[in-house]
Structures are given as structure tokens and as C-alpha cells.
């Protein structure tokens, strides 16, 4: 014989439980006149045949056709008010959920205005609170079929990650701009998702983006970009990369030979390639140095002209026309000259 529940309650709901079902599995048999005990920060939603019957707030309630009037149509003849009815009760936690985390399970691919295509990982946290328990149960339990806390959190995380991917893709930013925009991105993500969370009976109170980090491949691209900026000349950088690759190939060939003769051939090739690489790099750097002082007066004759030349050097360094080593050398030279002039 099915058990008829006269007391309906969840006394052990944990702070991190979003919703708990009574009974845990299947439908329960409830009698008109049974007591429903709802604790502070809880709401109880009666649910039957895919539809919420009614919602009880904190307090002690007696099940009757007054507080669940839809039972009249569900039960038909009531047999003196003693006939049980089948339903489930979902106890919803009305507390504010703090520090709920989200992260990208796979790297996000986005277009970067400086590096081209990059792949990023993102992590953050968010705060939510159930605003409409009956809608929450209808949409999460009824539509999605979820009532375990972990499953609900995974569903919400997928919404956050999907919207974050769209937001980063449409922002047209560089990865170098992102660290200064975490707050704006978090606010934008909240605004983008607020209506969707409201439709689930949830209030999305805050979204905090904690980090956006590149994958290993993207980090290598950043390092390459930094190396190119340090050299200050794209052509020289590409020649240097090609020469280094050729030198590495020659060394690998020599290391793979099984005999002394093979090692000698590899060593000789490596030396030749290394010399060619050094010559390429030297020529490229000389080409940079030859073009460096062209925009400045050939022989500054006054303190004002020397100062103008120094300002021009600052501009050319910022534009990548000079390497840092050449910039420091020329700056030291003309600052000493300016000092001699009493400037």
C-alpha cells in the first residue's frame, strides 16, 4: 500500500542546494489536511502532471482546496475530503547564491586585431537568487528536466560561457586590451543574460570576470610578436627566423647521423648555416641603423635643434622604427651634446 504523507518538509536543506524534491523519487500521496512546513528562505511548489499547482511561502500550511483550488478539477469527487492525490513538492532555496563559478571547458577562439586568431580561456563567478519559485520550477524542472543542483549549475554555466563567447567575438578587442576591461566585460555579460535569467525565475545579480588567459599556442604568438617589436624591423625579424630554422635543421641532421662522418657533415652544415644566419642578422640590423637618423637634422647647431632631434627619436621608438639598443645609444649621444650646449 502506498504511503500517505501527512507531514511534508525538508528540514536538512543545505545552503548550496538550489532545489530539493519531496519525495526524492516518484510522486507522493498527499491527503487533504496534511501539513506542509516551509522554513525561512524556502518556498514549496506543488507540481503534478507537468504543471505547478501552487506555491507556499515560509510557515505551516494545511493542504486544502482553498490554498490549492486546482485540486477540485484534478480529484473529482473528494470522498469526504479523505482521498489522497499524487504530486511532487519542490522546496526551492530562496537564499542568495554567492561565488558560483563558471569557466570555459574548451578554449574560445576569437579574432584579434593584432595577432589574428587567438584562443583564450576565461574564468569568473556570478551571484543569483530565485525571484519566482513557481516559474523556476516550471522552467528548470518542467522544461529542462533538472532538479539536481549540479545539473542546474552546469546548465547555467553553459549559458554564461555561450554568451561570453559571443561578447568577446563581437567586441573586436585585442588580447592586450582585455585585462583592463574585466569589469566592463562582466557588466556587459550580466546585461546580455539578465532577461534570459528572469525567464527562468532567477535574478542574475552580478557577474565578475576574473581572468582571460591565452592558451600555450597563443602565448607563443605573443612572444613572437614581442620579439618582432624588440628587433624593430619586420623584414629583419623574418630573415632572422628563417636563418635560425635553417641552422636548427642542419644541427638536427648532424645529430641524427650514426657515424663520425655524418656528424662531421652535420657540424659543418651547422657552422655554415650559423655563419649565414649571423650575416643575415648583421645586415638586417645595419639596414635599420642606416635609416634611423634620416628624419633628424644632420648637424644640429643649437640646443633647440638637439631637443627636437631627441623628441623625434622618442616618436620613432614608439612607432617601431628604432630598436631599443639604437635608441639608447643615440639618446645618450645627443643628451651629452645638449648638456655641453647648456641646454
C-alpha positions as CSV (number, residue, x, y, z in Angstrom):
1,X,0.0,0.0,0.0
2,X,1.3,3.4,-0.9
3,X,2.4,5.6,1.9
4,X,0.4,8.7,2.5
5,X,2.4,11.7,3.7
6,X,0.8,13.7,6.4
7,X,3.9,16.0,7.0
8,X,5.7,17.5,4.1
9,X,9.0,19.2,4.8
10,X,12.7,19.4,4.0
11,X,14.4,20.1,7.3
12,X,18.0,19.4,6.2
13,X,18.3,21.7,3.1
14,X,21.9,22.8,2.6
15,X,22.9,26.4,1.8
16,X,24.2,25.3,-1.6
17,X,21.0,23.3,-2.5
18,X,19.0,25.1,-5.1
19,X,16.0,22.8,-5.1
20,X,15.1,19.6,-3.2
21,X,12.3,17.2,-4.2
22,X,9.8,15.6,-1.9
23,X,9.6,12.6,-2.1
24,X,13.1,12.2,-3.6
25,X,11.8,9.9,-6.4
26,X,8.4,9.4,-7.9
27,X,5.2,11.1,-6.8
28,X,4.0,11.3,-3.3
29,X,0.5,10.5,-1.9
30,X,-0.8,13.6,-0.1
31,X,-4.1,13.9,1.8
32,X,-6.2,17.0,2.1
33,X,-5.5,18.2,5.6
34,X,-1.8,17.2,5.5
35,X,0.7,19.7,6.9
36,X,3.3,21.5,4.8
37,X,6.2,23.0,6.8
38,X,8.2,25.6,4.9
39,X,11.2,27.1,6.6
40,X,12.7,30.5,6.3
41,X,14.4,31.1,3.0
42,X,12.4,28.3,1.4
43,X,9.4,28.1,-0.9
44,X,7.4,24.9,-1.6
45,X,5.9,24.4,-5.1
46,X,3.4,21.6,-5.6
47,X,3.9,20.0,-9.0
48,X,1.7,17.5,-10.9
49,X,1.5,16.3,-14.4
50,X,3.9,18.9,-15.7
51,X,2.2,21.8,-14.1
52,X,2.7,23.8,-10.9
53,X,-0.4,23.7,-8.7
54,X,0.5,26.3,-6.1
55,X,3.4,27.9,-4.1
56,X,3.7,28.1,-0.3
57,X,6.0,30.6,1.4
58,X,7.6,30.2,4.9
59,X,5.3,28.9,7.6
60,X,3.0,25.9,8.4
61,X,0.2,25.3,5.8
62,X,-2.6,22.8,5.6
63,X,-3.4,21.3,2.2
64,X,-6.9,22.1,1.2
65,X,-9.0,23.1,-1.8
66,X,-8.7,26.7,-0.6
67,X,-5.0,27.0,-1.0
68,X,-4.7,24.6,-3.9
69,X,-8.1,25.2,-5.7
70,X,-7.0,23.4,-8.9
71,X,-7.3,20.1,-6.9
72,X,-11.1,20.3,-7.3
73,X,-10.7,19.6,-11.0
74,X,-7.9,17.1,-10.5
75,X,-9.5,14.9,-7.9
76,X,-13.2,15.0,-8.9
77,X,-15.3,13.5,-6.0
78,X,-13.3,14.0,-2.8
79,X,-14.8,11.2,-0.8
80,X,-15.4,13.3,2.3
81,X,-12.0,15.0,1.9
82,X,-10.0,11.8,2.6
83,X,-8.9,10.8,-0.9
84,X,-5.2,11.2,-1.4
85,X,-3.7,12.8,-4.5
86,X,-0.4,12.3,-6.2
87,X,2.1,15.1,-6.7
88,X,5.7,16.2,-6.1
89,X,6.7,19.1,-3.9
90,X,9.8,21.0,-4.8
91,X,11.4,23.0,-2.0
92,X,13.2,26.0,-3.5
93,X,16.1,27.7,-1.7
94,X,15.4,31.4,-1.7
95,X,18.8,32.4,-0.4
96,X,21.2,34.4,-2.5
97,X,23.8,32.1,-4.0
98,X,27.3,33.6,-3.8
99,X,30.5,32.9,-5.6
100,X,29.1,30.5,-8.2
101,X,31.8,29.8,-10.6
102,X,32.0,29.4,-14.4
103,X,34.8,28.7,-16.9
104,X,35.3,27.7,-20.4
105,X,35.6,23.9,-20.8
106,X,37.3,24.4,-24.1
107,X,39.3,27.5,-25.3
108,X,37.4,30.3,-27.0
109,X,38.6,31.2,-30.5
110,X,38.3,34.9,-31.3
111,X,39.7,37.3,-33.9
112,X,42.4,39.6,-32.5
113,X,43.2,42.9,-34.3
114,X,46.9,42.5,-33.7
115,X,47.6,38.7,-33.6
116,X,44.9,37.5,-35.9
117,X,43.2,34.4,-34.5
118,X,43.8,33.6,-30.8
119,X,42.5,31.0,-28.4
120,X,41.6,32.0,-24.8
121,X,40.4,30.5,-21.6
122,X,38.1,32.5,-19.3
123,X,37.0,32.1,-15.6
124,X,34.7,34.1,-13.3
125,X,31.9,33.9,-10.8
126,X,28.4,35.1,-10.5
127,X,25.6,35.7,-7.9
128,X,22.0,34.7,-8.4
129,X,18.8,34.4,-6.4
130,X,15.5,32.8,-7.2
131,X,12.9,35.6,-7.8
132,X,9.9,33.5,-8.8
133,X,10.0,29.9,-7.4
134,X,7.0,28.7,-9.4
135,X,8.5,29.9,-12.7
136,X,11.8,28.4,-11.6
137,X,10.3,25.0,-11.1
138,X,8.3,25.2,-14.3
139,X,11.2,26.2,-16.5
140,X,14.1,24.3,-14.8
141,X,12.3,21.2,-13.6
142,X,9.4,21.1,-16.1
143,X,11.1,22.2,-19.3
144,X,14.8,21.2,-18.7
145,X,14.1,18.1,-16.5
146,X,16.7,19.3,-14.0
147,X,16.4,19.3,-10.2
148,X,19.8,18.2,-9.0
149,X,21.9,21.2,-8.0
150,X,24.9,20.2,-10.0
151,X,22.9,19.7,-13.2
152,X,21.2,23.1,-12.7
153,X,24.6,24.8,-12.2
154,X,26.0,23.1,-15.3
155,X,23.0,24.4,-17.3
156,X,23.6,28.0,-16.1
157,X,27.3,27.8,-16.7
158,X,26.7,26.8,-20.3
159,X,24.5,29.9,-20.8
160,X,27.3,32.1,-19.3
161,X,30.1,30.6,-21.5
162,X,28.0,30.8,-24.6
163,X,27.2,34.5,-24.1
164,X,30.8,35.3,-23.1
165,X,31.9,33.7,-26.4
166,X,29.5,35.9,-28.3
167,X,30.5,39.0,-26.3
168,X,34.3,38.5,-26.9
169,X,33.7,37.8,-30.6
170,X,31.7,40.9,-31.2
171,X,33.9,43.3,-29.0
172,X,36.7,43.4,-31.7
173,X,39.4,43.8,-29.0
174,X,42.9,42.7,-28.8
175,X,44.0,40.3,-26.1
176,X,46.3,43.0,-24.8
177,X,43.2,45.2,-24.1
178,X,41.3,42.6,-22.1
179,X,43.0,42.9,-18.6
180,X,41.9,46.5,-18.3
181,X,38.3,45.6,-19.3
182,X,37.3,42.8,-16.9
183,X,34.8,45.0,-15.1
184,X,33.2,46.2,-18.3
185,X,33.0,42.7,-19.8
186,X,31.4,41.4,-16.6
187,X,28.7,44.1,-16.7
188,X,28.1,43.5,-20.4
189,X,27.7,39.8,-19.7
190,X,25.2,40.4,-17.0
191,X,23.2,42.8,-19.2
192,X,23.2,40.3,-22.0
193,X,21.9,37.5,-19.8
194,X,19.6,39.3,-17.4
195,X,16.4,38.8,-19.4
196,X,17.1,35.1,-20.0
197,X,17.7,34.5,-16.3
198,X,14.5,36.4,-15.5
199,X,12.6,34.0,-17.8
200,X,13.9,31.2,-15.6
201,X,12.6,32.8,-12.4
202,X,16.2,33.9,-11.5
203,X,17.7,37.2,-10.7
204,X,21.3,37.5,-12.0
205,X,22.7,40.0,-9.5
206,X,26.4,40.1,-10.5
207,X,28.9,38.7,-13.0
208,X,32.6,39.0,-12.3
209,X,35.2,38.1,-14.9
210,X,38.3,37.0,-13.0
211,X,40.7,36.1,-15.8
212,X,41.1,35.7,-19.5
213,X,44.3,33.8,-20.3
214,X,45.8,32.6,-23.6
215,X,46.5,29.0,-24.5
216,X,50.1,27.8,-25.0
217,X,49.9,28.4,-28.7
218,X,48.6,31.9,-28.3
219,X,51.4,32.6,-25.7
220,X,54.0,31.6,-28.3
221,X,52.4,34.0,-30.7
222,X,52.6,36.8,-28.1
223,X,56.3,36.0,-27.5
224,X,56.9,36.1,-31.3
225,X,55.2,39.5,-31.5
226,X,57.3,40.8,-28.6
227,X,60.5,39.6,-30.3
228,X,59.5,41.3,-33.5
229,X,58.9,44.6,-31.6
230,X,62.3,44.3,-29.9
231,X,64.1,44.0,-33.2
232,X,62.0,46.8,-34.6
233,X,62.1,45.7,-38.3
234,X,59.7,43.1,-39.7
235,X,62.0,42.1,-42.7
236,X,64.9,41.6,-40.4
237,X,62.8,39.6,-38.0
238,X,61.6,37.3,-40.8
239,X,65.1,36.8,-42.1
240,X,66.4,36.0,-38.6
241,X,63.6,33.4,-38.1
242,X,64.4,31.8,-41.4
243,X,68.1,31.6,-40.7
244,X,67.5,30.2,-37.3
245,X,65.2,27.5,-38.6
246,X,67.8,26.5,-41.2
247,X,70.5,26.3,-38.6
248,X,68.4,24.1,-36.4
249,X,67.7,21.8,-39.3
250,X,71.4,21.4,-40.0
251,X,72.1,20.6,-36.4
252,X,69.3,18.0,-36.2
253,X,70.7,16.4,-39.4
254,X,74.1,16.2,-37.8
255,X,72.8,14.8,-34.5
256,X,70.9,12.1,-36.3
257,X,73.8,10.7,-38.2
258,X,75.1,7.4,-36.9
259,X,78.8,7.8,-37.9
260,X,81.5,10.3,-37.2
261,X,81.5,11.3,-40.9
262,X,77.8,12.0,-40.6
263,X,78.3,14.0,-37.5
264,X,81.1,16.0,-39.3
265,X,78.8,16.8,-42.2
266,X,76.1,17.9,-39.8
267,X,78.5,20.0,-37.8
268,X,79.9,21.6,-41.0
269,X,76.5,22.4,-42.3
270,X,75.5,23.8,-38.9
271,X,78.5,26.1,-38.8
272,X,77.8,27.3,-42.4
273,X,74.2,27.9,-41.6
274,X,75.1,29.6,-38.4
275,X,77.5,31.9,-40.2
276,X,74.8,32.7,-42.8
277,X,72.4,33.4,-40.0
278,X,74.8,35.8,-38.3
279,X,75.5,37.6,-41.6
280,X,71.7,38.0,-42.3
281,X,71.1,39.4,-38.9
282,X,74.0,41.8,-39.1
283,X,72.9,43.1,-42.5
284,X,69.3,43.5,-41.3
285,X,70.4,45.4,-38.2
286,X,72.7,47.6,-40.3
287,X,69.9,48.4,-42.6
288,X,67.8,49.5,-39.6
289,X,70.7,51.6,-38.3
290,X,71.3,53.3,-41.7
291,X,67.7,54.5,-41.9
292,X,67.5,55.6,-38.3
293,X,68.9,59.2,-38.3
294,X,67.5,60.2,-41.7
295,X,64.5,62.1,-40.4
296,X,66.6,64.3,-38.0
297,X,68.8,67.3,-38.8
298,X,72.3,66.1,-40.0
299,X,74.2,68.5,-37.7
300,X,72.1,70.2,-35.0
301,X,73.7,73.6,-34.2
302,X,71.5,74.8,-31.3
303,X,70.0,73.4,-28.1
304,X,66.5,73.6,-29.6
305,X,67.5,71.6,-32.7
306,X,69.1,68.9,-30.4
307,X,66.0,68.8,-28.3
308,X,63.9,68.4,-31.4
309,X,66.1,65.5,-32.5
310,X,65.6,63.8,-29.1
311,X,61.9,64.2,-29.4
312,X,62.0,62.7,-32.9
313,X,63.9,59.7,-31.5
314,X,61.1,59.1,-28.9
315,X,58.5,59.1,-31.7
316,X,60.4,56.7,-33.9
317,X,60.9,54.3,-31.0
318,X,57.2,54.3,-30.3
319,X,56.5,53.6,-34.0
320,X,58.9,50.7,-34.0
321,X,61.3,52.4,-36.4
322,X,64.2,52.1,-34.0
323,X,65.5,49.2,-31.8
324,X,65.8,49.9,-28.1
325,X,69.6,49.5,-28.3
326,X,70.0,52.0,-31.1
327,X,67.6,54.4,-29.4
328,X,69.6,54.3,-26.2
329,X,72.9,54.9,-28.0
330,X,71.6,57.9,-30.0
331,X,69.8,59.3,-27.0
332,X,72.9,59.2,-24.8
333,X,74.9,60.9,-27.5
334,X,72.6,63.8,-28.1
335,X,71.8,64.3,-24.4
336,X,75.5,64.7,-23.8
337,X,75.6,67.2,-26.7
338,X,72.7,69.1,-25.2
339,X,74.4,69.2,-21.9
340,X,77.5,70.7,-23.5
341,X,75.4,73.4,-25.1
342,X,74.0,74.3,-21.6
343,X,70.5,73.0,-22.5
